[in-house]
C-alpha cells in the first residue's frame, strides 16, 4: 500500500461514524482465526442491528440467541441471520427481564448489549455474574453508583466488560494517537472533544412525538433531555482523548467543572414543526442546549468536552490535541508543528495524518478501504471478538467504561451546584499509577 493515502478517502474514513460496514469475513485473522466465538445479542434495535450485520460478515462468530421485547425487531434480526446462511437464533422476548434467561445458556461466550441507556449497567452486571464477556454500548452507565457496580462486579467475578466506543478507532484520531506516541506534538497540554450532533430528528420521531408515541430512539432517549441536565453522552468525545492521555494507565481524571446554557432547541423544534398548540410544546426540557465540561488530569493536562445535540449545526466531535510542539484540530483538518510547518500558518492535516496512518489501519486498508461509514465499527467489534477468543482483558476495559461514563453524572452534579468542581472516583483503586497503555498496541486488534 502506498504510504500516502488518497487525501479525500482518508478524511472520509476518519470523519464518518460507523453504523454498519461491508467487510470481508476473512478479516478474523491471526492464529485464533478458526476459533469460533458464540455471542448473544441483547437488544436488536437500530444499533443492535448494526452490530448484528457486522458480526454476520465474520466466519468466526455464531449467534445462538437474541433478545428484544419488540417483535418487529426480532423479525428483522432473524431475517438478517437466515439470509446470511445461518439457522434462526433462539429468541428471548417475553418481558423486560428475558435477557436473564439468555444469560443462563452455556453455549454463549459473550454478549453485545445495545439497549436503552438505563438498561446498560443492569444487563452488563448480570452478564458478568453469569460469566460472560460483555460488550456494552455507550455510555456504559448513567450514575456514579452504576459505574462502581460495573467495576465491583468485574473485579468480584473476573469477568470482562468492554465499552464499545467505536470513535476510538476513527482513522484520523488513531493517526494522531500514533503521532502523539512518537512525540511529534511534544508533551501534551490540552485536548478538546465532544458530541456535537443535531439529534432533533432522532429525539422526535415521527414528527414531534417522543416517549409512548415515539419510535426508535425517540421512544426512550428524549426522556433524558426532559429530566437531565449535563453531558449525558460523553464517551464519543472522551474515548480517543483518554487513550491519547493514557487515562487509567499512568494518568487519571481528577476533577470536573460543568456549565450549561439555557434550554431552547427542542421546544423551538416542536413549535416550528408541530405548532405552538401541540401538546409537546408544553413540555419543559431540562437539558441545556450546550453543555461544557472542563476536566483536570493527574498529569497536568486539561480537557474541554462539549455536548450539543439540540442545535441546528453540522456534525463534529470537535477534536483538538495540543502539545508543547504543535496542535491538531479536526474541524478544518488543520495541523501545526513547530519547526516543520510554515511559521504561524496552518497546514492541511491529511497528508501528514496519512504518513502516520496507524498500523492497524495500514494492515486492513486493502480490505476495508471502500467500506461504508469509515470502517470503525469493524475495529471495535474485532477487538471484542479477538479478546473473547484469547480469554484476555479487552483494550478498552471496565475501568475505562466507568471513568468515561461517570462524566455524565458528575457534570449533572456540577451544573446543579452552580458549576462546583466534582472529584472523579478512582475506579482503579490506585492501580492506574502502574498500569501500562494497551490500546491499539496489538497487531491484530
Buried (B, 14 or more C-beta within 10 A) or exposed (E): EEEEBEBEBBBEBBBBBBBBBBBBEEBBBBEBBEBEBBBBBBBBBBBBBBBBBBBBBBEBBBBBBBBBBBEEBBEBBBEBBEEBEBEEBBBBBEEEEBBBBBBEBEEBBBBBBBBBBBBBBBBBBBBBEBBBBBBBBBBBBBBBEBBBBBBBBBBEBEBBBBBBBBBBBBBBBBBBBBBBBEEBBBEBBEBBBBBBBBBBEBBBBEBBBBEEBBEBBBBBBBBBBBEBBBBBBBBBBBBBBBBBBBBBBBBBBBBBBBBBBEBEBBBBBBBEEBEEEBEBBEBEBBBBBBBBBBBBBBBEBEBBBBBBBBBEEEEBBBBBBBBEBBBBBBEEBBBBBEEEBEEEEBBEBBEBBBEBBBEBBEBBBEBBBEBBBBBBBBBBBBBBBBBBBBEEBBBBBBBBBBBBBBBBBBBBBBBEEEBEBBEBBBBBEEEBEEBEBBBBEBEBB
